[in-house]
Amino acid sequence: MKTTRIMAAALLIVGSALTPHMAQAQQQAIERTDLLQNDIGVPGREVVQVRVDIAPGAVSIKHSHPGEEVAYVLEGSLEYQLEGRQPVTLKAGEALFIPDGVAHVAKNVGSGKASELATYIVKKTRRSSFRSSECLVGSGGSCGA
């Protein structure tokens, strides 16, 4: 029994030590560039536009947004898995609508870099800005909330 507890504690420590390294690797594989953030004519909402560059094989964490997203693939091939739906693969020039609050994952399924233009119509947050960089790592699953 004591050996089991020691092994469990050791695994917990090793797992905790690896988590920041995995998050850092994911951050390096997915780069976000904020392009635009502006109020719109709907009270309490704003538009945010971001370019997302994704290395081959990189996968986002499962996350959602406090509003709608339109993902337009600029280059490469991206597979999107929206909660409750079958995966869909888009290539350059194709777009996908992601409804408010729907959890999703994006994965580069091509052999080269993939890029998307993500446009969000989101609820303005208390922090006065939707920080899209939170959406892939360390968001706890909800982005910009």
N, C-alpha and C positions, 0 to 999 in steps of 0.2 A: 504494500500500500504506500509506504514511504517512497519507494523507488518510482512508483507511478506519479506521485505528486512532484517529485524532483524533475522527472522527464517532462511533465506538463509545464512546469515553470520554465524549464530550459527552452522548450518550443515556443512558449509565449514571448520570452526575451528575444530569441532569434527572429521570430516573426515581426516583432515590434521594431527591431533594428533594420529589417529589410524594407519595411513600408516606405520610409522617406526616400530610399534609393529608387524604388519602383516608381514613386510619384515623380521624382526628378527625371527619370528616364522617359516617362510619359510626357512630361513637359517639353523635353528636348525633341521628341518625335512629333509633337503637335505645336505649331506656332500660330499665334493669333495676332492679327494687326487690326487695331481699332481704326475705322475709317471715318465714321460719322456718328454723332449722337445729337438729337435735336427734338424739341417739343413738337407735337403735332396738334391738329385742330380738335382732338378729342381730349377733354380734361382728364388729367391723371395718367396720360399715356405719353410715350416717347418712341421714336424710331432710333434703332441702333444698327449700324452696319459694320460688319467685321469680315476680314479675309482670314480664312483658316487654311494653313498649309499642313498636310499630313504625310508623314513618311510612309514608305511601303510597309504594310502589315500593322501599322499603328491603329489603335482602337481607343475611342474616347470612353470615359466611364459612363454608366447609365445616368442620365440627368434630365431635367426638365427646365422650362423657362416660364416666367410669370407673364406669358403672352404668346402670340403667334410667331412662328418662324417660317421664312421662305429660304430654303437652301438651294442655291444655284451652283452646279458643278462647273468650275472654270477649266479644270484639266484633270486628267486621270479618271479613275473609276472608284466610286464610293458606294459602299453598302450601308443602307440605313435600316435599322431595326426599331420600329416604333412599337411600343407596348401594345399587345393584343393584335398585332398584324404580322403578316408574313414579311420577311426581309425583301427589300427592293434595291436593286443595283442601278445606279445612274452613272452615265458617262458625261463628258464635257458637253455643255449645251442643254442639259436636262435639269429640271427643277422639281422640288418636292415641298409640299405644304405640311407643316407640323403644327397641329392645334395646340392651343393654350394648355399648359400643364401636362401634356403627354410625354411620358418618359421615353427616352430614345438613346440609341448608341450609333455612332458612325465609325466605319472601318474602311481603311484604304485597302482595296482588294486587287489593286493593280501592281505592276512591277516597278513603277516610278512614283514620283511625288504626285499627290493629288491635292487639289485646291478647291475650296468652295467660297462663295460669297454668301454669307449668312445675313439676312435682314430680319430684324426682330421688331415687332410692334408690341411693346411691353408696358406693364404698369410701372410708373415711376416709383423708385424705392425711397425709403427714408434717408438713405445715404446720398440722395440726389443724383446718383448715377448708377446705371446698370453696368456692372463690371464683368464683361464677358470672359475675362481670363479665369474667373472662378468656375466657369461651366465645365471644365474638363478635369480639373484636379482639385480636390479638397472642398468641393461644394456641398457635400452631404446630399447630393442628388438634386438640389433645387438651385437654379442659377438666378442670380439677381434678386432673390427675395429678401 
